[in-house]
Amino acid sequence: MSDAALTLALSKGRIFDETLPLLRAAGMEITEDPDKSRKLILNTSRDDVRVVLVRASDVPTYVQYGGADLGVTGLDTLIEHGSQGLYQPLDLKIARCRMSVAVRSDFDYAAMVKQGARLKVATKYTTIARDFFASKGVHVDMVKLYGSMELAPLTGLADAIVDLVSTGNTLKANHLVEVERIMDISSRLVVNQASLKMKQAQIRPIIDAFAKALADKRGMERYGFALPMDEAAAKVLIDFGGRQWLVWNAHFKRERIGDVPT
């Protein structure tokens, strides 16, 4: 593989699985199954692109310092890491969940906050948690944990936790309740800024392919079919639900949608 080859950093799990359709949209497939191999560098169907498997929390670091040209990482990880040296062209709308505050079901969180009590909060996401409680004027002591967050309130280690919530089933199983929703989380495409300049001819088509796949998906979700993305359908006036929309594509084939002025 040449020095001009692209390296994409991914983490195993939900982000990896939900990135695969986007890679296919960009004309590439990962040719090896990471669940059946111990290899950390995987080939793709394109000779000029490879995938490196790293911890989710390390994806921004690999991209920032040039260990990878681009990567996919959760907004939570990005906030905790910081975005210096990273270009963030797309919210990929994958691996969606939310960051929330949870407590024991018998803990009166609202009353404690109203009284101005100092709370002990266990979390892996200290930056997000600290900023959230500071914005509410709530005084907290942070307990940094890396896993099994639900145990902290049950053992008396903390009054509350700040953690990612998807279905909420784990909270319920451990007699915890979600009391505040801090933010919605999804995964972003991040690109090394130097790579974007030096390898723009390779990276830009991938960004555009991802953007087109996302636009097609939005069209399918909203209208039941993909909106046209070819130059032959440069301008289309369509009517949905009594509202008119103007759909058009520029030379670089990016969809733009907006209400038609009356």
FENMO-V897899 format. One record per backbone hydrogen bond with DSSP energy under -0.5 kcal/mol. CO is the residue of the C=O (numbers start at 1). NH is the residue of the N-H. E is the energy in kcal/mol with one decimal. If there is no record, write none. Layout:
CO|NH|E / CO|NH|E
//
This chain:
2|5|-1.7 / 6|50|-2.4 / 7|9|-0.5 / 7|69|-2.0 / 7|70|-1.8 / 8|10|-0.5 / 8|52|-2.7 / 9|72|-1.7 / 10|54|-2.4 / 11|16|-0.7 / 13|17|-2.5 / 14|18|-2.5 / 15|19|-1.2 / 16|19|-0.7 / 16|20|-1.1 / 19|22|-0.6 / 19|23|-2.1 / 20|24|-2.2 / 21|25|-1.8 / 22|26|-1.2 / 23|28|-2.2 / 24|27|-1.7 / 29|31|-0.6 / 29|45|-2.1 / 32|34|-0.7 / 33|36|-1.6 / 40|42|-0.5 / 40|53|-2.8 / 42|51|-2.8 / 43|31|-1.8 / 43|32|-0.5 / 46|44|-0.5 / 46|49|-1.5 / 48|6|-3.6 / 49|44|-0.8 / 50|8|-2.6 / 51|42|-3.4 / 52|10|-2.5 / 52|54|-0.6 / 55|58|-1.6 / 55|59|-0.7 / 56|59|-0.9 / 58|62|-2.5 / 59|63|-2.1 / 60|64|-2.9 / 61|65|-2.2 / 62|67|-1.9 / 62|68|-1.7 / 63|66|-1.0 / 69|192|-2.9 / 70|9|-2.7 / 71|190|-2.7 / 73|188|-3.5 / 74|78|-2.2 / 75|79|-2.5 / 76|80|-2.1 / 77|81|-2.4 / 78|82|-2.7 / 83|86|-1.9 / 85|193|-1.3 / 87|89|-0.6 / 87|191|-2.7 / 90|92|-0.7 / 90|189|-2.4 / 94|187|-1.9 / 97|185|-2.8 / 98|100|-0.6 / 98|165|-3.1 / 99|182|-2.6 / 99|183|-1.4 / 100|163|-2.0 / 101|179|-2.7 / 101|180|-1.4 / 102|161|-2.5 / 103|177|-2.9 / 104|107|-1.9 / 106|108|-0.5 / 107|109|-1.7 / 108|112|-1.9 / 109|113|-2.5 / 110|114|-2.4 / 111|115|-2.1 / 112|116|-0.6 / 112|117|-2.4 / 113|116|-1.0 / 117|119|-0.6 / 119|121|-0.6 / 119|141|-2.6 / 120|159|-2.4 / 120|160|-1.8 / 121|143|-2.8 / 122|162|-1.8 / 123|145|-1.6 / 124|126|-1.0 / 125|129|-2.4 / 126|130|-2.7 / 127|131|-2.3 / 128|132|-2.2 / 129|133|-2.5 / 130|134|-2.1 / 131|135|-1.9 / 132|136|-0.9 / 133|137|-0.5 / 133|138|-2.6 / 134|137|-0.9 / 139|119|-2.4 / 141|121|-2.8 / 142|144|-0.5 / 143|123|-2.3 / 143|145|-0.5 / 148|151|-1.6 / 149|152|-1.4 / 150|154|-0.8 / 151|155|-2.0 / 152|156|-0.5 / 152|157|-1.6 / 152|158|-1.5 / 159|104|-0.5 / 160|122|-2.6 / 161|102|-2.3 / 162|124|-0.6 / 163|100|-2.6 / 165|98|-2.0 / 168|172|-2.1 / 169|173|-2.5 / 170|174|-1.0 / 171|174|-0.7 / 171|176|-2.8 / 172|175|-1.8 / 175|105|-2.1 / 177|103|-2.1 / 177|179|-0.5 / 180|101|-2.9 / 180|182|-0.7 / 183|99|-3.0 / 185|97|-2.1 / 186|75|-2.1 / 187|92|-2.1 / 187|93|-0.6 / 188|73|-2.2 / 188|190|-0.6 / 189|90|-0.8 / 190|71|-2.4 / 191|87|-3.1 / 192|196|-2.2 / 193|197|-1.2 / 194|198|-2.6 / 195|199|-3.3 / 197|200|-0.5 / 199|202|-1.2 / 199|203|-2.6 / 200|204|-2.6 / 202|206|-0.7 / 203|206|-0.5 / 203|207|-2.2 / 204|208|-2.6 / 205|209|-2.2 / 206|210|-2.5 / 207|211|-2.5 / 208|212|-2.4 / 209|213|-2.3 / 210|214|-2.2 / 211|215|-2.3 / 212|216|-2.8 / 213|217|-2.1 / 214|218|-2.4 / 215|219|-2.2 / 216|220|-2.3 / 217|221|-2.5 / 218|222|-2.4 / 219|223|-3.0 / 219|224|-0.7 / 219|225|-0.9 / 220|224|-1.2 / 230|233|-1.2 / 231|234|-0.8 / 234|249|-1.1 / 236|238|-0.6 / 236|247|-2.2 / 238|245|-2.6 / 240|243|-2.0 / 243|240|-2.5 / 244|260|-1.1 / 245|238|-2.1 / 245|247|-0.6 / 246|258|-1.0 / 247|236|-2.2 / 248|256|-1.4 / 250|253|-2.1 / 253|255|-0.5 / 254|250|-0.9 / 256|248|-1.3 / 258|246|-1.9
//
